[in-house]
Amino acid sequence: MRGPLRMLVPALALASALLLSPAVGVGLARADDVVPPRVPVAADAAPAIVGETALSDRLVLLQVASPAMRRVVPVKVLKAADGSRPRGAYYLLDGNSGRVDDTNWLDPADGDAQAFFADKNVNVVFPIGGTGTMYTDWQQDHPKFGRVKWETFLTEELPPLIDARFHTDGRNAIGGISMGAEAAVMLAERHPGLYRAVAGYSGCYQTMGAAGELLTDLVVINGNASGAQMWGPPGGPDWRAHDIFAGAAKLRGTAVYLSSGSGLPGPHETLQTPNLLQVVTTGGVLEFGSNVCTDQLTGALRSAGVDVTRSATPVGVHAWAYWRDELARSWPTLQRALG
């Protein structure tokens, strides 16, 4: 178990238990959330966009047939501000606060991404429904979500469809918050060259050892699942294959942006903040843990020769207001990588 992380485990476990409690209202996806009806897809079908709905002049909802997931997966895409020539694609993943039927990145009260990207020349891709899954391929069917093969969907099935439909230039980046941050870095590491940049906003990246196994179980507890259902027996081959620290060198040549706050309340907390005590205590503990985790990963990546931009702010809790700030701070890194 990595040194500082040992002390964090009880605090993070308590914070996660509070987040899962019905007595508090912080928007974490819960095991009793109703999963929308699923349209089945045959295992031998070809990945395809089988439906498209224009939600605005730039925002579209796609229905994507995924043989890997055995179902149709909804994906929202915000088209580049100027589509007169090919542009890159930025894939943005939700965290464990994600909804099963939409993406919090587009909610004006959360990520407000449509406002931020209003003048940005990039296609932004928002997969829907990955909460509690680590956006990875599961060995067993999930007790709530069924067949879970997010890695295959995101890295093999979806990109060619996005590139063809939106006439992209083939340059990709990926990012995410909290659980989605860990997943984004993991996917970028496991698929070198697919993404030119990766951004992790307030993630915790340890999966190995007693602390990593506990933290991973806390992430996938939605739907009463366990890390063993995802990757098999802890410490086994699939766990080792997803060890971000062990594979750090695979991110050489990829621009990496990692951010976190200190866990202390900052400018976004006022006496008018809803659930202020919950935000400051639970959000503070989670962000303090993310800060330690992010420092550890930054050190490991730099030791492996990876180009890392590290944003560590003296205040900030585990909340969307700070992730909106970091999205803006990360944009120069992402923009350079996307050309």
VOTOR-556616 format. One record per residue (C-alpha): residue number from 1; residue in three letters; x, y, z. Coordinates in steps of 0.1 Angstrom, whole numbers, plus 2048, in hexadecimal, padded with zeros to 3 digits. Each point is the difference from the previous one (the first is absolute). Layout:
// VOTOR-556616
atom i->NUM aa->ALA x->X y->Y z->Z $
...
// end
This chain:
// VOTOR-556616
atom i->1 aa->MET x->800 y->800 z->800 $
atom i->2 aa->ARG x->80F y->822 z->7F6 $
atom i->3 aa->GLY x->809 y->814 z->81F $
atom i->4 aa->PRO x->7E8 y->81E z->802 $
atom i->5 aa->LEU x->7E4 y->7EC z->7F0 $
atom i->6 aa->ARG x->7FF y->7E9 z->81F $
atom i->7 aa->MET x->7F4 y->81D z->815 $
atom i->8 aa->LEU x->7E6 y->80B z->7E6 $
atom i->9 aa->VAL x->7EE y->7DF z->7FD $
atom i->10 aa->PRO x->7EA y->803 z->81F $
atom i->11 aa->ALA x->7F7 y->824 z->7F8 $
atom i->12 aa->LEU x->7F8 y->7F8 z->7DC $
atom i->13 aa->ALA x->7EB y->7E2 z->80A $
atom i->14 aa->LEU x->7ED y->816 z->818 $
atom i->15 aa->ALA x->7FB y->81B z->7E6 $
atom i->16 aa->SER x->7F4 y->7E7 z->7E6 $
atom i->17 aa->ALA x->7E8 y->7F1 z->819 $
atom i->18 aa->LEU x->7F2 y->822 z->806 $
atom i->19 aa->LEU x->7FD y->806 z->7DB $
atom i->20 aa->LEU x->7EC y->7E0 z->7FC $
atom i->21 aa->SER x->7E9 y->808 z->81E $
atom i->22 aa->PRO x->7DC y->80A z->7F7 $
atom i->23 aa->ALA x->802 y->81A z->81C $
atom i->24 aa->VAL x->816 y->817 z->7EB $
atom i->25 aa->GLY x->7FA y->810 z->7DF $
atom i->26 aa->VAL x->820 y->803 z->7EC $
atom i->27 aa->GLY x->7F4 y->7EF z->7E0 $
atom i->28 aa->LEU x->815 y->7E0 z->801 $
atom i->29 aa->ALA x->7F1 y->7E5 z->7E9 $
atom i->30 aa->ARG x->7F0 y->7E6 z->817 $
atom i->31 aa->ALA x->7FA y->7DB z->7FD $
atom i->32 aa->ASP x->7DA y->806 z->7FF $
atom i->33 aa->ASP x->802 y->819 z->7E2 $
atom i->34 aa->VAL x->7E9 y->7F3 z->7E5 $
atom i->35 aa->VAL x->814 y->7F5 z->7E1 $
atom i->36 aa->PRO x->7EE y->80B z->7E0 $
atom i->37 aa->PRO x->7F3 y->7E4 z->7E9 $
atom i->38 aa->ARG x->81C y->7F1 z->7EB $
atom i->39 aa->VAL x->7FE y->7F8 z->7DB $
atom i->40 aa->PRO x->812 y->7DF z->7FA $
atom i->41 aa->VAL x->81C y->7FC z->7E6 $
atom i->42 aa->ALA x->80D y->7DF z->7F3 $
atom i->43 aa->ALA x->824 y->7F6 z->808 $
atom i->44 aa->ASP x->807 y->7FB z->7DA $
atom i->45 aa->ALA x->7F1 y->822 z->7F6 $
atom i->46 aa->ALA x->815 y->81C z->7F2 $
atom i->47 aa->PRO x->805 y->81F z->816 $
atom i->48 aa->ALA x->7EA y->81B z->7F1 $
atom i->49 aa->ILE x->7ED y->821 z->807 $
atom i->50 aa->VAL x->7DC y->7F4 z->7FE $
atom i->51 aa->GLY x->7EF y->820 z->80B $
atom i->52 aa->GLU x->808 y->826 z->801 $
atom i->53 aa->THR x->7EC y->81C z->810 $
atom i->54 aa->ALA x->809 y->825 z->7FC $
atom i->55 aa->LEU x->7FC y->810 z->823 $
atom i->56 aa->SER x->80D y->822 z->7F3 $
atom i->57 aa->ASP x->813 y->80D z->7E3 $
atom i->58 aa->ARG x->820 y->7F1 z->80E $
atom i->59 aa->LEU x->7F5 y->7E5 z->819 $
atom i->60 aa->VAL x->7F5 y->7DE z->7F4 $
atom i->61 aa->LEU x->7F6 y->7E0 z->812 $
atom i->62 aa->LEU x->80C y->7E1 z->7EF $
atom i->63 aa->GLN x->7F4 y->7DC z->806 $
atom i->64 aa->VAL x->81E y->7EA z->7FA $
atom i->65 aa->ALA x->7FC y->7DA z->7FB $
atom i->66 aa->SER x->81C y->7EF z->814 $
atom i->67 aa->PRO x->805 y->7DB z->7FA $
atom i->68 aa->ALA x->819 y->800 z->81D $
atom i->69 aa->MET x->7E6 y->80E z->819 $
atom i->70 aa->ARG x->7E4 y->7EC z->7EF $
atom i->71 aa->ARG x->7EA y->81F z->800 $
atom i->72 aa->VAL x->7FB y->823 z->7F1 $
atom i->73 aa->VAL x->814 y->81A z->813 $
atom i->74 aa->PRO x->7F6 y->824 z->800 $
atom i->75 aa->VAL x->81B y->819 z->7F9 $
atom i->76 aa->LYS x->7FD y->826 z->7FE $
atom i->77 aa->VAL x->817 y->814 z->7E9 $
atom i->78 aa->LEU x->806 y->826 z->801 $
atom i->79 aa->LYS x->80C y->809 z->7DD $
atom i->80 aa->ALA x->81D y->818 z->7FB $
atom i->81 aa->ALA x->7F8 y->825 z->7FE $
atom i->82 aa->ASP x->80E y->801 z->7DD $
atom i->83 aa->GLY x->7FA y->7E1 z->7EC $
atom i->84 aa->SER x->80D y->80D z->7E0 $
atom i->85 aa->ARG x->81F y->7EA z->802 $
atom i->86 aa->PRO x->808 y->7E0 z->814 $
atom i->87 aa->ARG x->804 y->804 z->825 $
atom i->88 aa->GLY x->80C y->7E9 z->81D $
atom i->89 aa->ALA x->7EA y->7EE z->81A $
atom i->90 aa->TYR x->801 y->803 z->826 $
atom i->91 aa->TYR x->7F0 y->7E3 z->812 $
atom i->92 aa->LEU x->7F3 y->80B z->823 $
atom i->93 aa->LEU x->7F7 y->7E6 z->81A $
atom i->94 aa->ASP x->7E9 y->805 z->81E $
atom i->95 aa->GLY x->809 y->7F5 z->823 $
atom i->96 aa->ASN x->7EC y->7EC z->81A $
atom i->97 aa->SER x->7E8 y->81E z->802 $
atom i->98 aa->GLY x->7F6 y->7F8 z->7DC $
atom i->99 aa->ARG x->7DD y->7F9 z->7F7 $
atom i->100 aa->VAL x->7F6 y->7DF z->7F0 $
atom i->101 aa->ASP x->7EB y->813 z->7E5 $
atom i->102 aa->ASP x->814 y->81F z->7F8 $
atom i->103 aa->THR x->822 y->812 z->805 $
atom i->104 aa->ASN x->806 y->819 z->81C $
atom i->105 aa->TRP x->81A y->811 z->7EA $
atom i->106 aa->LEU x->7E4 y->811 z->7ED $
atom i->107 aa->ASP x->7EB y->809 z->81E $
atom i->108 aa->PRO x->803 y->826 z->805 $
atom i->109 aa->ALA x->800 y->7FB z->826 $
atom i->110 aa->ASP x->81D y->7E7 z->7FD $
atom i->111 aa->GLY x->819 y->7FF z->7E3 $
atom i->112 aa->ASP x->7EF y->81B z->7EB $
atom i->113 aa->ALA x->816 y->7F3 z->7E3 $
atom i->114 aa->GLN x->7EA y->80E z->7E5 $
atom i->115 aa->ALA x->807 y->823 z->80B $
atom i->116 aa->PHE x->826 y->7FA z->803 $
atom i->117 aa->PHE x->803 y->7F0 z->7DE $
atom i->118 aa->ALA x->7E9 y->81A z->7EF $
atom i->119 aa->ASP x->81E y->80F z->7EE $
atom i->120 aa->LYS x->817 y->7E2 z->7FF $
atom i->121 aa->ASN x->809 y->7EE z->7E0 $
atom i->122 aa->VAL x->7FE y->7DC z->80D $
atom i->123 aa->ASN x->7E6 y->7E5 z->7FF $
atom i->124 aa->VAL x->7F8 y->7F6 z->824 $
atom i->125 aa->VAL x->7F3 y->7DD z->806 $
atom i->126 aa->PHE x->7EC y->7F7 z->81F $
atom i->127 aa->PRO x->7F9 y->7DB z->806 $
atom i->128 aa->ILE x->7E2 y->7FA z->815 $
atom i->129 aa->GLY x->7FB y->7E6 z->81C $
atom i->130 aa->GLY x->823 y->7F7 z->80C $
atom i->131 aa->THR x->7FB y->808 z->824 $
atom i->132 aa->GLY x->80E y->7E6 z->818 $
atom i->133 aa->THR x->812 y->7EC z->7E5 $
atom i->134 aa->MET x->823 y->810 z->7FD $
atom i->135 aa->TYR x->7F9 y->801 z->7DA $
atom i->136 aa->THR x->812 y->7DF z->7FD $
atom i->137 aa->ASP x->7F8 y->7DD z->7F3 $
atom i->138 aa->TRP x->7F1 y->7EA z->81C $
atom i->139 aa->GLN x->806 y->7DB z->802 $
atom i->140 aa->GLN x->7DD y->7F9 z->80D $
atom i->141 aa->ASP x->7DF y->811 z->7F7 $
atom i->142 aa->HIS x->7F8 y->81C z->818 $
atom i->143 aa->PRO x->7E3 y->7F9 z->817 $
atom i->144 aa->LYS x->7F0 y->821 z->7F7 $
atom i->145 aa->PHE x->80D y->80A z->7DD $
atom i->146 aa->GLY x->804 y->7DE z->7F0 $
atom i->147 aa->ARG x->81C y->7FB z->7E6 $
atom i->148 aa->VAL x->81B y->81B z->808 $
atom i->149 aa->LYS x->81B y->803 z->7E5 $
atom i->150 aa->TRP x->806 y->826 z->801 $
atom i->151 aa->GLU x->825 y->7FE z->7F7 $
atom i->152 aa->THR x->7F8 y->7ED z->7E0 $
atom i->153 aa->PHE x->7E4 y->818 z->7F8 $
atom i->154 aa->LEU x->813 y->820 z->806 $
atom i->155 aa->THR x->821 y->7F5 z->7F0 $
atom i->156 aa->GLU x->7F6 y->7E9 z->7E3 $
atom i->157 aa->GLU x->7DB y->804 z->7F7 $
atom i->158 aa->LEU x->7F8 y->825 z->806 $
atom i->159 aa->PRO x->81E y->814 z->7F2 $
atom i->160 aa->PRO x->7FD y->7F5 z->7DC $
atom i->161 aa->LEU x->7DB y->808 z->800 $
atom i->162 aa->ILE x->806 y->823 z->80F $
atom i->163 aa->ASP x->81C y->806 z->7E7 $
atom i->164 aa->ALA x->7EA y->7F6 z->7E2 $
atom i->165 aa->ARG x->7E0 y->812 z->80B $
atom i->166 aa->PHE x->811 y->821 z->80B $
atom i->167 aa->HIS x->81D y->800 z->7E7 $
atom i->168 aa->THR x->81A y->803 z->81B $
atom i->169 aa->ASP x->825 y->804 z->7FA $
atom i->170 aa->GLY x->808 y->7E0 z->814 $
atom i->171 aa->ARG x->80F y->813 z->81E $
atom i->172 aa->ASN x->7F1 y->7F5 z->821 $
atom i->173 aa->ALA x->802 y->809 z->824 $
atom i->174 aa->ILE x->7EF y->7F2 z->81F $
atom i->175 aa->GLY x->7F8 y->80D z->822 $
atom i->176 aa->GLY x->7EA y->7FA z->81E $
atom i->177 aa->ILE x->7F7 y->809 z->824 $
atom i->178 aa->SER x->806 y->7EB z->81F $
atom i->179 aa->MET x->7F9 y->7DC z->7F5 $
atom i->180 aa->GLY x->800 y->80C z->7DC $
atom i->181 aa->ALA x->823 y->810 z->805 $
atom i->182 aa->GLU x->80E y->7DE z->80A $
atom i->183 aa->ALA x->7EF y->7EF z->7E3 $
atom i->184 aa->ALA x->80C y->81B z->7E7 $
atom i->185 aa->VAL x->824 y->7FB z->80B $
atom i->186 aa->MET x->7FD y->7DA z->800 $
atom i->187 aa->LEU x->7F1 y->800 z->7DC $
atom i->188 aa->ALA x->81B y->818 z->7F3 $
atom i->189 aa->GLU x->81B y->7EA z->810 $
atom i->190 aa->ARG x->7F1 y->7DF z->7F3 $
atom i->191 aa->HIS x->7FC y->80E z->7DC $
atom i->192 aa->PRO x->820 y->814 z->7F8 $
atom i->193 aa->GLY x->7FC y->816 z->7E2 $
atom i->194 aa->LEU x->7D9 y->801 z->801 $
atom i->195 aa->TYR x->800 y->820 z->814 $
atom i->196 aa->ARG x->818 y->81D z->7FC $
atom i->197 aa->ALA x->7F7 y->80E z->823 $
atom i->198 aa->VAL x->7EE y->7F4 z->81F $
atom i->199 aa->ALA x->7F2 y->816 z->81D $
atom i->200 aa->GLY x->7F8 y->7F2 z->822 $
atom i->201 aa->TYR x->7EC y->818 z->817 $
atom i->202 aa->SER x->801 y->7F5 z->825 $
atom i->203 aa->GLY x->806 y->7DB z->7FA $
atom i->204 aa->CYS x->80F y->7E5 z->816 $
atom i->205 aa->TYR x->815 y->7E8 z->7EB $
atom i->206 aa->GLN x->80B y->7E4 z->818 $
atom i->207 aa->THR x->7F1 y->7DE z->7F9 $
atom i->208 aa->MET x->81A y->7E7 z->80E $
atom i->209 aa->GLY x->806 y->7F5 z->824 $
atom i->210 aa->ALA x->7E7 y->801 z->81C $
atom i->211 aa->ALA x->7F9 y->825 z->7FD $
atom i->212 aa->GLY x->7FC y->7FF z->7DB $
atom i->213 aa->GLU x->7E9 y->7E3 z->801 $
atom i->214 aa->LEU x->7EA y->811 z->81B $
atom i->215 aa->LEU x->7FF y->820 z->7EC $
atom i->216 aa->THR x->7F7 y->7ED z->7E1 $
atom i->217 aa->ASP x->7E4 y->7EE z->811 $
atom i->218 aa->LEU x->7F2 y->821 z->80D $
atom i->219 aa->VAL x->7FF y->80D z->7DC $
atom i->220 aa->VAL x->7ED y->7E2 z->7F2 $
atom i->221 aa->ILE x->7E8 y->7FB z->81E $
atom i->222 aa->ASN x->7E4 y->80F z->7EB $
atom i->223 aa->GLY x->7E8 y->7E4 z->7F9 $
atom i->224 aa->ASN x->80F y->7EA z->81B $
atom i->225 aa->ALA x->81E y->7F7 z->7EA $
atom i->226 aa->SER x->824 y->7F8 z->80A $
atom i->227 aa->GLY x->822 y->804 z->7F2 $
atom i->228 aa->ALA x->803 y->7DA z->7FD $
atom i->229 aa->GLN x->7E2 y->800 z->7E9 $
atom i->230 aa->MET x->812 y->819 z->7EB $
atom i->231 aa->TRP x->824 y->7F3 z->7FE $
atom i->232 aa->GLY x->7FF y->7DE z->812 $
atom i->233 aa->PRO x->812 y->7F8 z->820 $
atom i->234 aa->PRO x->813 y->81E z->80E $
atom i->235 aa->GLY x->824 y->800 z->7F7 $
atom i->236 aa->GLY x->7FA y->7EA z->7E2 $
atom i->237 aa->PRO x->80A y->805 z->7DC $
atom i->238 aa->ASP x->7E4 y->818 z->7F7 $
atom i->239 aa->TRP x->807 y->816 z->81E $
atom i->240 aa->ARG x->825 y->801 z->7F7 $
atom i->241 aa->ALA x->7F8 y->808 z->7DC $
atom i->242 aa->HIS x->7EC y->81F z->80C $
atom i->243 aa->ASP x->81B y->80D z->819 $
atom i->244 aa->ILE x->805 y->824 z->7F5 $
atom i->245 aa->PHE x->820 y->803 z->813 $
atom i->246 aa->ALA x->810 y->7E1 z->7F1 $
atom i->247 aa->GLY x->7F8 y->80C z->7DD $
atom i->248 aa->ALA x->80A y->824 z->804 $
atom i->249 aa->ALA x->81A y->800 z->7E5 $
atom i->250 aa->LYS x->7E5 y->7F8 z->7E6 $
atom i->251 aa->LEU x->7F5 y->824 z->802 $
atom i->252 aa->ARG x->820 y->80D z->7F2 $
atom i->253 aa->GLY x->7F8 y->817 z->7E3 $
atom i->254 aa->THR x->7DD y->807 z->80E $
atom i->255 aa->ALA x->7F9 y->822 z->810 $
atom i->256 aa->VAL x->7F3 y->7FA z->823 $
atom i->257 aa->TYR x->7EC y->819 z->815 $
atom i->258 aa->LEU x->7F9 y->7F7 z->824 $
atom i->259 aa->SER x->7EE y->817 z->819 $
atom i->260 aa->SER x->7F2 y->800 z->823 $
atom i->261 aa->GLY x->7F9 y->817 z->81D $
atom i->262 aa->SER x->80C y->7FE z->824 $
atom i->263 aa->GLY x->7DE y->7F7 z->80F $
atom i->264 aa->LEU x->7FC y->822 z->811 $
atom i->265 aa->PRO x->7E1 y->814 z->7F8 $
atom i->266 aa->GLY x->806 y->81C z->7E6 $
atom i->267 aa->PRO x->7EF y->81B z->7ED $
atom i->268 aa->HIS x->7E3 y->7EA z->7F4 $
atom i->269 aa->GLU x->7F4 y->7F9 z->824 $
atom i->270 aa->THR x->7EA y->81A z->811 $
atom i->271 aa->LEU x->7E5 y->800 z->81A $
atom i->272 aa->GLN x->7E7 y->7FD z->7E4 $
atom i->273 aa->THR x->810 y->7E0 z->7F2 $
atom i->274 aa->PRO x->7E7 y->7E3 z->801 $
atom i->275 aa->ASN x->80B y->7E4 z->818 $
atom i->276 aa->LEU x->81D y->816 z->80B $
atom i->277 aa->LEU x->80B y->7E9 z->81D $
atom i->278 aa->GLN x->7FE y->7E2 z->7E9 $
atom i->279 aa->VAL x->814 y->811 z->7E5 $
atom i->280 aa->VAL x->81B y->80C z->818 $
atom i->281 aa->THR x->804 y->7E0 z->813 $
atom i->282 aa->THR x->7FA y->7E3 z->7E8 $
atom i->283 aa->GLY x->80C y->814 z->7E2 $
atom i->284 aa->GLY x->81E y->80C z->813 $
atom i->285 aa->VAL x->80A y->7DD z->80A $
atom i->286 aa->LEU x->7FC y->7F2 z->7DD $
atom i->287 aa->GLU x->814 y->81D z->7F1 $
atom i->288 aa->PHE x->81C y->7FD z->819 $
atom i->289 aa->GLY x->802 y->7DB z->7F6 $
atom i->290 aa->SER x->800 y->80A z->7DC $
atom i->291 aa->ASN x->81C y->818 z->806 $
atom i->292 aa->VAL x->816 y->7E6 z->810 $
atom i->293 aa->CYS x->7F8 y->7E7 z->7E4 $
atom i->294 aa->THR x->807 y->819 z->7E5 $
atom i->295 aa->ASP x->822 y->80A z->810 $
atom i->296 aa->GLN x->80A y->7DB z->800 $
atom i->297 aa->LEU x->7F6 y->7FB z->7DC $
atom i->298 aa->THR x->811 y->820 z->7F5 $
atom i->299 aa->GLY x->821 y->7F4 z->810 $
atom i->300 aa->ALA x->7FD y->7DE z->7F0 $
atom i->301 aa->LEU x->7F9 y->80E z->7DD $
atom i->302 aa->ARG x->81C y->819 z->802 $
atom i->303 aa->SER x->818 y->7E5 z->80B $
atom i->304 aa->ALA x->7F6 y->7EC z->7E1 $
atom i->305 aa->GLY x->807 y->81E z->7E9 $
atom i->306 aa->VAL x->7DC y->80B z->7FB $
atom i->307 aa->ASP x->7F7 y->824 z->7F9 $
atom i->308 aa->VAL x->7E8 y->80A z->81C $
atom i->309 aa->THR x->7F0 y->821 z->807 $
atom i->310 aa->ARG x->7F6 y->800 z->825 $
atom i->311 aa->SER x->7E6 y->818 z->80D $
atom i->312 aa->ALA x->7FE y->800 z->826 $
atom i->313 aa->THR x->7EB y->81B z->80F $
atom i->314 aa->PRO x->803 y->80B z->825 $
atom i->315 aa->VAL x->7DA y->7FD z->805 $
atom i->316 aa->GLY x->7E5 y->7EC z->7EF $
atom i->317 aa->VAL x->7E8 y->7E3 z->809 $
atom i->318 aa->HIS x->7F3 y->7E3 z->7EC $
atom i->319 aa->ALA x->7E6 y->813 z->7ED $
atom i->320 aa->TRP x->7F6 y->80B z->7DD $
atom i->321 aa->ALA x->808 y->825 z->805 $
atom i->322 aa->TYR x->825 y->7F8 z->803 $
atom i->323 aa->TRP x->7FF y->7E7 z->7E3 $
atom i->324 aa->ARG x->7F1 y->81B z->7EA $
atom i->325 aa->ASP x->81E y->816 z->80A $
atom i->326 aa->GLU x->818 y->7E4 z->7F7 $
atom i->327 aa->LEU x->7F0 y->7F9 z->7DF $
atom i->328 aa->ALA x->809 y->824 z->7F6 $
atom i->329 aa->ARG x->823 y->7FC z->80E $
atom i->330 aa->SER x->806 y->7E0 z->7EE $
atom i->331 aa->TRP x->7F4 y->80D z->7DE $
atom i->332 aa->PRO x->822 y->80F z->7F5 $
atom i->333 aa->THR x->810 y->7DD z->805 $
atom i->334 aa->LEU x->7E4 y->7EF z->7EE $
atom i->335 aa->GLN x->7FE y->81A z->7E4 $
atom i->336 aa->ARG x->825 y->7FC z->7F8 $
atom i->337 aa->ALA x->7FD y->7DA z->7FE $
atom i->338 aa->LEU x->7E1 y->802 z->7EB $
atom i->339 aa->GLY x->810 y->819 z->7E8 $
// end
